[in-house]
Amino acid sequence: MTTVLRVPEELSARVPAEQRGPGLDRDAVRLLVSRGTAVSHHGFAELPGLLRAGDLLVVNTSPTLAAAVDGRVGHARVVVHFSTRGDAAHGDGRWAVELREPDGRGTTRARTSTHAGSEVRLPGGGLLVLEEPLSARGERLWWARTTADVRGVLREHGRPVRYSYTERDQPLSVYQTVFALPYADGAGSAEMPSAARPFTARTVAELVSRGVQFAPVTLHTGVSSAEAHEPPYAERFAVPAESARLINAVKAGAGRVVAVGTTAVRAVESAAGADGVVRAARGWTELVVTPERGVRVVDGLLTGLHEPEASHLLMLEAVAGRPAVDRSYEEALRGLYLWHEFGDVHLILPEERPHAEHCDSNSW
């Protein structure tokens, strides 16, 4: 994994960009651009000028859920993070959940006393019973059954998942991206697909006017938890036929496929065959994109800045290579870029090399 230095606490983005000063919008964040080991510094509003006609942005349409709910285990207060709904189509009505403890500062800390059979009383009288760990990798996330209507509980009592590096609770609207769509079954992401957060309707309109296209995909992401940094668990995804056709057409031409967020990478790479052709697909993906696996479709990536331990950095290395990731993160630290879901963003583009026929003695 890349050798990123420790991120100072003061580089955590504590509030959304639009709350940092009068007249600011979501796009008032900085944009670090890397092409190989060459790095440049921009504002996010410059993105349309950094892409070109024929490029394609793959965007995740999953909405963010109000996935954090207060509960009680015996007399103890807990916070339940509803992470991922089981596959109801195959008779599994369970939810993958994480139990956390209030830390006295309005946020939560990891709970270490969780075990099979634990019963959580939910608001409205519902009961949640832990059955088994989600995987053999640990006991942070559990499969649980509940007597409650989870959609109703989240609607009436839920709030967005929040970690201690943020300053205060925010309304759910702050965690929705411009690409988020409602799903009839109430599906969504436990944590925001945050790479798309800086986009505004104005930015999208300018990109379209410049000939940049958009391909919607879906990946409903579960909770990551700031302390854990495990590889991603299985998540539900969908790549529509029209998006698959558009991605393949751009790959066959001169355009570049740029994923907006690691979730979009996971979705589109899960739908790609060994031949690099993307086909319509939906279901569950367990794909973990690593440098060893590589990428078959994605040419570039727009993403946030990730903690040194985060498994997402392996995906960045798969797209750009380790030297490029090391160099860009050194620059992000030196330039005091802001981390986490309300922070600045990083655009990874393919390294541009001059064509030999265009080079002469005055080219350098």
LOLUMZA-894515 format. One record per residue (C-alpha): x, y, z. Coordinates in nm, 4 decimals. Example, Ala and Ser with C-alpha at 12.3 -4.5 7.8 and 13.67 -1.06 7.14 Angstrom:
<kefis>
     east    north       up
   1.2300  -0.4500   0.7800
   1.3670  -0.1060   0.7140
</kefis>
This chain:
<kefis>
     east    north       up
   0.0000   0.0000   0.0000
   0.1101   0.3535  -0.0635
   0.3241   0.5206   0.2017
   0.0993   0.8156   0.2840
   0.2059   1.0120   0.5907
  -0.0247   1.0656   0.8859
  -0.3033   1.3142   0.8144
  -0.3053   1.5960   1.0735
  -0.6361   1.6375   1.2553
  -0.6645   1.9988   1.1418
  -0.6928   1.8805   0.7802
  -1.0291   1.7148   0.8463
  -1.3130   1.9006   0.6752
  -1.5471   1.9677   0.9660
  -1.8368   2.1294   0.7786
  -1.9546   2.1330   0.4145
  -1.7958   2.3854   0.1817
  -2.1136   2.5934   0.1524
  -2.1111   2.6532   0.5289
  -1.7588   2.7943   0.5408
  -1.8478   3.1436   0.4242
  -2.1162   3.3603   0.2614
  -2.1921   3.3021  -0.1036
  -2.0203   2.9637  -0.1220
  -2.1658   2.6565  -0.2901
  -2.0766   2.2883  -0.2855
  -1.8177   2.3409  -0.5571
  -1.6078   2.5715  -0.3333
  -1.3534   2.2966  -0.2738
  -1.0049   2.2493  -0.4099
  -0.9156   2.0060  -0.6850
  -0.5794   1.8312  -0.6952
  -0.5058   1.6984  -1.0451
  -0.2465   1.4313  -1.1108
  -0.1265   1.2942  -1.4419
   0.1328   1.0381  -1.3512
   0.3637   1.2113  -1.1047
   0.2831   1.5564  -1.2454
   0.0535   1.7431  -1.0054
  -0.1369   2.0702  -1.0452
  -0.3696   2.2651  -0.8169
  -0.7151   2.3938  -0.9121
  -1.0602   2.4794  -0.7833
  -1.3390   2.2300  -0.8477
  -1.5162   2.4851  -1.0679
  -1.2300   2.4374  -1.3175
  -1.3249   2.0724  -1.3780
  -1.5054   2.1329  -1.7114
  -1.1890   2.2868  -1.8542
  -0.9774   1.9910  -1.7397
  -1.1886   1.7379  -1.9282
  -1.2505   1.7338  -2.3016
  -1.5293   1.6607  -2.5459
  -1.5844   1.2871  -2.5719
  -1.4856   1.2129  -2.2134
  -1.7335   1.0183  -2.0016
  -1.8056   1.0558  -1.6306
  -1.9460   0.7441  -1.4624
  -2.1623   0.8556  -1.1685
  -2.3283   0.6687  -0.8822
  -2.6996   0.7431  -0.8448
  -2.7389   0.5831  -0.5010
  -2.9040   0.8182  -0.2485
  -2.7775   0.8488   0.1074
  -2.9952   0.7028   0.3802
  -3.0557   0.8434   0.7274
  -2.8918   0.5235   0.8479
  -2.8047   0.6049   1.2122
  -3.0714   0.5298   1.4744
  -3.0605   0.5443   1.8554
  -3.1373   0.2247   2.0445
  -3.0828   0.0439   2.3734
  -2.9121  -0.2806   2.4708
  -3.0447  -0.3428   2.8199
  -2.9995  -0.0070   2.9945
  -2.7100   0.1007   2.7703
  -2.7569   0.3508   2.4909
  -2.6271   0.2499   2.1498
  -2.6377   0.3873   1.7985
  -2.7303   0.1434   1.5226
  -2.5822   0.2001   1.1786
  -2.8006   0.0211   0.9235
  -2.5423  -0.0725   0.6620
  -2.6748  -0.3126   0.4004
  -3.0076  -0.4834   0.3468
  -3.0021  -0.8564   0.2764
  -3.1226  -1.0042  -0.0501
  -3.4990  -1.0073   0.0057
  -3.5492  -1.1656  -0.3378
  -3.3821  -1.4796  -0.2002
  -3.5681  -1.4785   0.1290
  -3.3091  -1.2949   0.3369
  -3.4862  -1.0124   0.5163
  -3.1910  -0.9347   0.7415
  -2.9835  -0.6192   0.7649
  -2.6101  -0.5858   0.8144
  -2.5720  -0.3461   1.1060
  -2.3012  -0.1932   1.3204
  -2.3532  -0.1062   1.6865
  -2.1669   0.1939   1.8227
  -2.1618   0.3769   2.1560
  -2.2315   0.7483   2.2102
  -1.9042   0.9243   2.2927
  -2.0600   1.2135   2.4837
  -1.9726   1.4643   2.2095
  -2.2631   1.4040   1.9759
  -2.0834   1.1335   1.7768
  -1.9977   0.7683   1.8422
  -1.7127   0.5278   1.9089
  -1.6718   0.1608   1.8215
  -1.8512  -0.0840   2.0513
  -1.6456  -0.3850   2.1602
  -1.8997  -0.5844   2.3655
  -2.1221  -0.6984   2.0795
  -2.2106  -1.0687   2.0567
  -2.4563  -1.3022   1.8894
  -2.7991  -1.2850   2.0503
  -2.7660  -0.9198   2.1533
  -3.1079  -0.7538   2.1439
  -3.1486  -0.3877   2.0565
  -3.4701  -0.2000   2.1268
  -3.5415   0.0465   1.8472
  -3.7554   0.3618   1.8515
  -4.1202   0.2770   1.7978
  -4.0933  -0.0539   1.9808
  -3.9135  -0.2670   1.7228
  -3.6551  -0.5272   1.8252
  -3.3256  -0.5979   1.6480
  -3.1473  -0.9276   1.7208
  -2.7857  -0.9892   1.6152
  -2.7363  -1.3307   1.4548
  -2.3844  -1.3703   1.3149
  -2.0861  -1.1621   1.2026
  -2.1045  -1.0454   0.8439
  -1.7738  -1.2161   0.7681
  -1.4871  -1.3997   0.9326
  -1.2798  -1.0811   0.9207
  -1.4213  -0.9483   1.2436
  -1.7285  -0.8668   1.4472
  -1.7834  -0.5017   1.3561
  -2.0747  -0.5675   1.1205
  -2.3450  -0.8213   1.2041
  -2.6354  -0.9791   1.0249
  -2.9455  -0.9023   1.2277
  -3.3192  -0.9673   1.2106
  -3.5728  -0.7110   1.3173
  -3.9427  -0.6894   1.3833
  -3.9375  -0.3242   1.2743
  -4.0165  -0.1686   0.9397
  -3.6625  -0.0394   0.8842
  -3.7665   0.2037   0.6114
  -4.0186   0.3581   0.8505
  -3.7702   0.3676   1.1383
  -3.5102   0.5446   0.9242
  -3.7686   0.7869   0.7911
  -3.9020   0.8761   1.1360
  -3.5988   0.8412   1.3607
  -3.2872   0.8168   1.1430
  -3.0114   1.0687   1.0828
  -2.7027   1.0566   0.8601
  -2.4038   0.8575   0.9827
  -2.1589   1.1024   1.1353
  -1.8048   1.0643   1.2665
  -1.6128   1.2656   1.5246
  -1.4068   1.4683   1.2770
  -1.7216   1.6602   1.1753
  -1.8426   1.9580   1.3767
  -2.2144   1.8905   1.4079
  -2.5115   1.6954   1.2771
  -2.6277   1.7960   0.9303
  -2.9634   1.7511   0.7544
  -2.9879   1.4565   0.5170
  -2.9990   1.6938   0.2180
  -2.6349   1.7859   0.2842
  -2.5418   1.4220   0.2172
  -2.7278   1.3862  -0.1127
  -2.5384   1.4329  -0.4371
  -2.6846   1.5984  -0.7442
  -2.6959   1.2518  -0.9096
  -2.8928   1.0764  -0.6323
  -3.2202   0.9130  -0.7380
  -3.5019   0.7734  -0.5217
  -3.5421   0.3955  -0.5382
  -3.8885   0.2434  -0.5094
  -3.7650  -0.0197  -0.2635
  -3.6074   0.2437  -0.0378
  -3.2538   0.1255  -0.1154
  -2.9591   0.3568  -0.0765
  -2.6157   0.4034   0.0744
  -2.5371   0.4105   0.4441
  -2.2618   0.6608   0.3722
  -2.2601   0.9234   0.0992
  -2.0893   0.8503  -0.2354
  -1.8969   1.1654  -0.1518
  -1.6756   1.2155  -0.4582
  -1.9795   1.3544  -0.6393
  -2.0735   1.5961  -0.3633
  -1.9038   1.9056  -0.5163
  -2.1070   1.8781  -0.8384
  -2.3823   2.1341  -0.8828
  -2.6453   2.1624  -1.1547
  -2.4355   2.4464  -1.2956
  -2.1250   2.2262  -1.3183
  -2.3180   1.9451  -1.4856
  -2.4680   2.1853  -1.7411
  -2.1250   2.3264  -1.8284
  -1.9765   1.9793  -1.8668
  -2.2580   1.8751  -2.1000
  -2.2182   2.1946  -2.3026
  -1.8501   2.1063  -2.3512
  -1.9314   1.7589  -2.4822
  -1.8648   1.5570  -2.1667
  -2.1107   1.2706  -2.1244
  -2.2503   1.0968  -1.8150
  -2.3153   0.7273  -1.7538
  -2.5240   0.6466  -1.4438
  -2.4530   0.3325  -1.2432
  -2.5588   0.2270  -0.8942
  -2.3665   0.0943  -0.5974
  -2.5320   0.1028  -0.2560
  -2.2404   0.1382  -0.0179
  -2.2384   0.0213   0.3420
  -2.0760   0.1828   0.6439
  -1.6985   0.2011   0.6387
  -1.6329   0.3251   0.9946
  -1.3369   0.5541   1.0294
  -1.1462   0.3251   1.2672
  -1.1688   0.0010   1.0719
  -1.0420   0.0402   0.7126
  -1.1286  -0.3170   0.6126
  -1.1553  -0.4146   0.2478
  -1.5073  -0.3452   0.1222
  -1.7793  -0.5989   0.1875
  -2.0215  -0.7295  -0.0729
  -2.2504  -0.4517  -0.1966
  -2.5450  -0.4293  -0.4346
  -2.4780  -0.2725  -0.7738
  -2.6337  -0.2200  -1.1130
  -2.4945  -0.1134  -1.4495
  -2.7803  -0.0409  -1.6960
  -2.7549  -0.1571  -2.0556
  -2.7496   0.2000  -2.1887
  -2.4597   0.2942  -1.9615
  -2.2705  -0.0187  -2.0666
  -2.3173   0.0710  -2.4336
  -2.2012   0.4284  -2.3727
  -1.8909   0.3189  -2.1810
  -1.7949   0.0711  -2.4533
  -1.8448   0.3353  -2.7247
  -1.6189   0.5821  -2.5447
  -1.3552   0.3118  -2.4899
  -1.3651   0.2344  -2.8618
  -1.3123   0.6000  -2.9486
  -1.0783   0.8697  -2.8277
  -1.2593   0.9565  -2.5061
  -1.1596   0.8750  -2.1488
  -1.3763   0.6931  -1.8955
  -1.3476   0.8775  -1.5633
  -1.5236   0.7274  -1.2625
  -1.6682   0.9673  -1.0060
  -1.5809   0.7910  -0.6835
  -1.4458   0.4534  -0.5847
  -1.8038   0.3225  -0.5728
  -1.8443   0.3931  -0.9451
  -1.5164   0.2111  -1.0132
  -1.6350  -0.0935  -0.8206
  -1.9662  -0.1006  -1.0065
  -1.8331  -0.0635  -1.3596
  -1.5357  -0.2938  -1.3086
  -1.7753  -0.5556  -1.1688
  -1.9662  -0.5438  -1.4969
  -1.6554  -0.5733  -1.7149
  -1.5420  -0.9021  -1.8641
  -1.1834  -1.0147  -1.9008
  -1.2003  -0.8655  -2.2513
  -1.2674  -0.5198  -2.1062
  -1.6194  -0.5067  -2.2471
  -1.8843  -0.3783  -2.0070
  -2.2155  -0.5633  -2.0074
  -2.5380  -0.4801  -1.8290
  -2.5262  -0.6368  -1.4841
  -2.6890  -0.6195  -1.1417
  -2.6649  -0.8074  -0.8168
  -2.3961  -0.8291  -0.5491
  -2.0284  -0.7586  -0.6033
  -1.7393  -0.8739  -0.3878
  -1.4798  -0.7254  -0.6231
  -1.1835  -0.5570  -0.4572
  -0.9809  -0.3544  -0.7069
  -0.6101  -0.3852  -0.6280
  -0.2898  -0.3124  -0.8192
  -0.2562  -0.6868  -0.8809
  -0.6045  -0.7097  -1.0315
  -0.5797  -0.3762  -1.2119
  -0.8602  -0.1948  -1.3926
  -1.0127  -0.3013  -1.7220
  -1.2340  -0.0036  -1.8018
  -1.1552   0.3053  -1.5994
  -0.8999   0.5518  -1.7373
  -0.9301   0.8126  -1.4640
  -1.0861   0.8725  -1.1258
  -1.2329   1.1657  -0.9344
  -1.2204   1.0857  -0.5650
  -1.1805   1.2293  -0.2198
  -0.8648   1.2093  -0.0133
  -0.8389   0.8837   0.1803
  -0.6773   0.7950   0.5109
  -0.3403   0.6146   0.4940
  -0.4961   0.2862   0.6124
  -0.7939   0.2974   0.3779
  -0.8314   0.0107   0.1314
  -0.9437   0.2682  -0.1275
  -0.5780   0.3598  -0.1789
  -0.5177   0.0197  -0.3375
  -0.7777   0.1132  -0.5974
  -0.6013   0.4447  -0.6603
  -0.2761   0.2550  -0.7133
  -0.4539   0.0252  -0.9602
  -0.5627   0.3293  -1.1628
  -0.2548   0.5523  -1.1365
   0.0355   0.3492  -0.9965
   0.2056   0.3840  -0.6617
   0.4553   0.6607  -0.7525
   0.1685   0.8819  -0.8748
  -0.0383   0.8233  -0.5607
   0.2592   0.8882  -0.3319
   0.3428   1.2094  -0.5158
  -0.0151   1.3407  -0.5168
  -0.0654   1.2720  -0.1460
   0.2614   1.4421  -0.0582
   0.1324   1.7465  -0.2480
  -0.2085   1.7261  -0.0788
  -0.0441   1.7306   0.2642
   0.1972   2.0058   0.1679
  -0.0870   2.2111   0.0194
  -0.3098   2.1648   0.3260
  -0.5922   2.0003   0.1357
  -0.8930   1.8925   0.3427
  -0.9848   1.5263   0.3970
  -1.3105   1.3295   0.4353
  -1.6579   1.3608   0.2814
  -1.6807   1.7413   0.3042
  -1.3225   1.7910   0.1931
  -1.1300   1.8544  -0.1260
  -1.1101   1.6172  -0.4213
  -0.8475   1.4514  -0.6366
  -0.8724   1.4015  -1.0131
  -0.6503   1.1269  -1.1535
  -0.6086   1.1463  -1.5298
  -0.3938   0.9369  -1.7643
  -0.0430   1.0639  -1.8094
  -0.0223   1.2670  -2.1292
   0.2801   1.1928  -2.3431
   0.3791   1.4011  -2.6486
   0.3522   1.2254  -2.9814
   0.6914   1.1766  -3.1438
   0.5790   1.3258  -3.4722
   0.4850   1.6491  -3.2932
   0.8191   1.6878  -3.1140
   1.1028   1.8968  -3.2463
   1.4079   2.0647  -3.1000
   1.1931   2.3498  -2.9655
   0.9415   2.1255  -2.7884
   1.1258   2.1023  -2.4594
</kefis>
